[in-house]
Amino acid sequence: MIARIWRGETRAADADTYLEYIRQTGVADYRATPGNRDVVVLHRVDGDRAEFLILTLWESRDAIVAFAGADIDRARYYPEDEKYLLSFPEKVEHYEVADEPK
C-alpha cells in the first residue's frame, strides 16, 4: 500500500468553507477512484492561517496514476482552489505503508 500526502494553507477565515469544498471535490474524487483505500483530512487553525493535510491510501502506483496522471508526484488542483489556497505546492509526497490500519 502507498500513502500519498498533500499539504495546503488558506486564510483562517476560509478554513470551514475550504474544508467543505475539498470534501465535494478532491475527497469525492479520491473515494471514487478504484484502488483508493482511504482518505484522511487533517486541518488546524494557527493564527491567521489554516493548514490542511490530506493523507490518502492506495493499493498500488497504478491506482494513483488513475487519480493523478502519469506524474504521480505532481499535485492535482481544482478550479476554485485559486480562490482559497495561499500557495500551490507542485509536489506531493509518497510513502510505502509499513503497517496498515486495522
C-alpha positions, 0 to 999 in steps of 0.5 A, a space after each residue: 500500500 502507498 500513502 500519498 500526502 498533500 499539504 495546503 494553507 488558506 486564510 483562517 477565515 476560509 478554513 470551514 468553507 475550504 474544508 467543505 469544498 475539498 470534501 465535494 471535490 478532491 475527497 469525492 474524487 479520491 473515494 471514487 477512484 478504484 484502488 483508493 483505500 482511504 482518505 484522511 483530512 487533517 486541518 488546524 487553525 494557527 493564527 491567521 492561517 489554516 493548514 490542511 493535510 490530506 493523507 490518502 491510501 492506495 493499493 498500488 502506483 497504478 491506482 494513483 496514476 488513475 487519480 493523478 496522471 502519469 506524474 504521480 508526484 505532481 499535485 492535482 488542483 481544482 478550479 476554485 482552489 485559486 480562490 482559497 489556497 495561499 500557495 500551490 505546492 507542485 509536489 506531493 509526497 509518497 510513502 510505502 505503508 509499513 503497517 496498515 490500519 486495522 
